[in-house]
Amino acid sequence: MPVALTLRLDDAGIARVQPVLDALETLGIVSSVRRLGYPPHVTLAVWDDEPEPERVRGLLADWGELEAGCPALGMFAGPPVTMFIAVTPTSALLQRQAALVRAMPGHVVHPHYRPGAWMPHVTMADDVDPVAAGAACSIALSSLRPFVSKLARVDCVRFPPAQVLWSAGVGRG
C-alpha cells in the first residue's frame, strides 16, 4: 500500500472545506475525506514504501508553519475526474516539497509528485464521473469561498484506508 507525506489543514481551513464536501455529497459524490477517513490535507509526496522517519523529521525541524492560500476549484482530467481546491504554489511550499523528495533518494516518488510536476491541492473527490463533473463543479463553486489555512502538521499516512504511521509538527521535529 502506498505511503504519503501530507500537510494537514488547520481547523479553520477544514471548516472552509466542509461546505464543499457537503455540497458534493448532495450529488452522491463521496468525498475523498470520507472515503479515506482522513481530514483535508495537501499531499507532498507518495511512495510505495515508508520514508525514513528520522530523515523526514530532520527536514521538518528547519521548516516553519506555512500559510496556504486556497483560492480556486480545479479538476484533474480522468476518467474518473479528480476535483480539488487549488493551493497557491508559493516558492516556500515548492522548495519544501522538492527538498523532501530529494532527501529520499532510495524511494521512487510517484510521477505526479516529482518536483516540477507536482501541483499543490486539497483533494475533494477522486472518482467523479466525467458526465457529472459539470454539475459537481457548479455545486462546489457555489459553496467555496477563497480562504487561507495554516499548515503546521505533517503526517506519514499509509492508504487506503488512511492509517497515520506517525505525525510531527513543523519546526518541532
C-alpha positions as CSV (number, residue, x, y, z in Angstrom):
1,M,0.0,0.0,0.0
2,P,1.3,3.5,-0.8
3,V,2.6,5.9,1.8
4,A,2.1,9.7,1.6
5,L,3.6,12.6,3.4
6,T,0.9,15.2,4.0
7,L,0.4,18.7,5.4
8,R,-2.9,18.9,7.3
9,L,-5.1,21.9,7.1
10,D,-5.8,23.7,10.4
11,D,-9.3,23.6,11.9
12,A,-10.3,26.9,10.3
13,G,-9.3,25.5,6.8
14,I,-11.2,22.3,7.4
15,A,-14.3,24.3,8.3
16,R,-14.0,26.1,5.0
17,V,-13.7,22.8,3.0
18,Q,-16.6,21.1,4.7
19,P,-19.4,23.0,2.8
20,V,-17.8,22.0,-0.5
21,L,-17.7,18.3,0.7
22,D,-21.3,18.5,1.9
23,A,-22.4,20.0,-1.4
24,L,-20.7,17.3,-3.5
25,E,-22.4,14.6,-1.3
26,T,-25.8,16.1,-2.3
27,L,-25.0,14.8,-5.8
28,G,-24.0,11.4,-4.5
29,I,-20.3,12.1,-4.8
30,V,-18.4,10.6,-1.9
31,S,-15.6,12.8,-0.8
32,S,-12.1,11.5,-0.5
33,V,-12.1,12.7,3.1
34,R,-14.9,10.3,3.9
35,R,-13.7,7.5,1.7
36,L,-10.2,7.6,3.2
37,G,-11.2,8.5,6.7
38,Y,-8.6,11.3,6.8
39,P,-9.0,15.1,7.1
40,P,-8.4,17.6,4.3
41,H,-4.7,17.9,3.5
42,V,-2.0,18.7,0.9
43,T,-0.1,15.7,-0.1
44,L,3.6,16.5,-0.6
45,A,4.8,13.1,-1.9
46,V,3.6,9.5,-2.4
47,W,6.0,6.5,-2.4
48,D,5.4,2.7,-2.4
49,D,7.2,2.4,0.9
50,E,7.7,4.4,4.0
51,P,10.4,7.0,4.0
52,E,12.8,7.1,7.0
53,P,11.1,9.0,9.8
54,E,14.3,10.4,11.2
55,R,15.4,11.8,7.8
56,V,12.0,13.4,7.3
57,R,11.9,14.8,10.9
58,G,15.3,16.3,10.3
59,L,13.9,18.3,7.4
60,L,10.8,19.3,9.4
61,A,13.0,20.8,12.2
62,D,14.1,23.5,9.7
63,W,10.5,24.2,8.4
64,G,8.2,26.8,9.9
65,E,4.4,26.9,9.7
66,L,3.1,27.8,6.2
67,E,0.0,29.7,5.2
68,A,-1.7,28.1,2.2
69,G,-3.9,30.3,0.1
70,C,-6.8,28.2,-1.3
71,P,-8.4,30.5,-4.0
72,A,-9.8,28.2,-6.6
73,L,-11.5,24.9,-7.6
74,G,-9.8,22.6,-10.1
75,M,-10.1,19.3,-11.8
76,F,-7.6,16.7,-12.9
77,A,-8.7,15.0,-16.1
78,G,-9.9,11.5,-15.9
79,P,-11.8,9.4,-16.2
80,P,-12.6,9.4,-13.4
81,V,-12.1,13.1,-12.7
82,T,-10.4,14.3,-9.5
83,M,-11.9,17.5,-8.0
84,F,-9.7,19.7,-5.8
85,I,-9.2,23.0,-4.2
86,A,-6.1,24.6,-5.6
87,V,-3.4,25.7,-3.2
88,T,-1.3,28.7,-4.2
89,P,2.2,27.3,-5.2
90,T,4.4,29.6,-3.2
91,S,8.1,29.4,-3.6
92,A,8.4,28.2,0.1
93,L,5.9,25.4,-0.5
94,L,7.5,24.3,-3.8
95,Q,11.0,24.4,-2.3
96,R,10.0,22.3,0.7
97,Q,8.3,19.7,-1.4
98,A,11.3,19.5,-3.7
99,A,13.7,19.2,-0.7
100,L,11.6,16.4,0.7
101,V,11.7,14.4,-2.5
102,R,15.5,15.0,-2.9
103,A,16.1,13.9,0.7
104,M,14.6,10.4,-0.1
105,P,16.9,9.2,-2.9
106,G,16.2,5.5,-2.2
107,H,12.5,6.0,-2.6
108,V,10.9,6.4,-6.0
109,V,8.3,9.2,-5.8
110,H,5.1,8.7,-7.8
111,P,5.2,10.7,-11.1
112,H,2.6,13.3,-10.1
113,Y,4.7,14.2,-7.0
114,R,8.0,14.9,-8.8
115,P,9.3,18.4,-8.4
116,G,8.2,20.4,-11.4
117,A,5.2,18.1,-12.0
118,W,3.6,18.5,-8.5
119,M,0.5,20.8,-8.2
120,P,-0.4,21.6,-4.6
121,H,-4.0,20.9,-3.9
122,V,-6.6,19.6,-1.4
123,T,-8.5,16.7,-3.0
124,M,-12.3,16.9,-2.7
125,A,-13.2,13.8,-4.6
126,D,-11.2,11.5,-6.8
127,D,-13.8,9.4,-8.5
128,V,-16.1,11.9,-10.2
129,D,-17.8,10.6,-13.4
130,P,-16.9,13.0,-16.3
131,V,-20.6,13.3,-17.1
132,A,-21.3,14.5,-13.6
133,A,-18.2,16.8,-13.4
134,G,-20.0,19.9,-14.7
135,A,-22.8,19.7,-12.1
136,A,-20.2,18.8,-9.4
137,C,-18.1,21.8,-10.3
138,S,-21.2,24.1,-10.3
139,I,-22.3,23.0,-6.8
140,A,-18.8,23.0,-5.4
141,L,-18.2,26.5,-6.7
142,S,-21.4,27.8,-5.1
143,S,-20.0,26.5,-1.7
144,L,-16.4,27.6,-2.0
145,R,-15.1,30.9,-0.7
146,P,-11.3,31.6,-1.0
147,F,-9.5,31.0,2.3
148,V,-6.1,30.7,3.9
149,S,-5.2,27.7,6.1
150,K,-2.2,27.1,8.3
151,L,-0.1,24.0,7.5
152,A,1.8,23.1,10.7
153,R,1.4,19.4,11.0
154,V,3.0,16.6,8.8
155,D,1.6,13.1,8.8
156,C,3.0,10.0,7.3
157,V,0.0,8.1,6.0
158,R,-0.5,4.6,4.6
159,F,-3.6,4.3,2.4
160,P,-6.3,3.2,1.6
161,P,-7.9,3.4,4.1
162,A,-5.8,6.1,5.8
163,Q,-3.6,4.9,8.7
164,V,-1.3,7.6,10.2
165,L,2.1,5.9,10.8
166,W,3.5,9.0,12.6
167,S,2.8,12.7,12.9
168,A,5.0,15.7,13.7
169,G,4.7,19.5,14.0
170,V,6.9,21.5,11.6
171,G,9.7,23.3,13.4
172,R,9.4,20.9,16.3
173,G,10.8,17.7,14.7
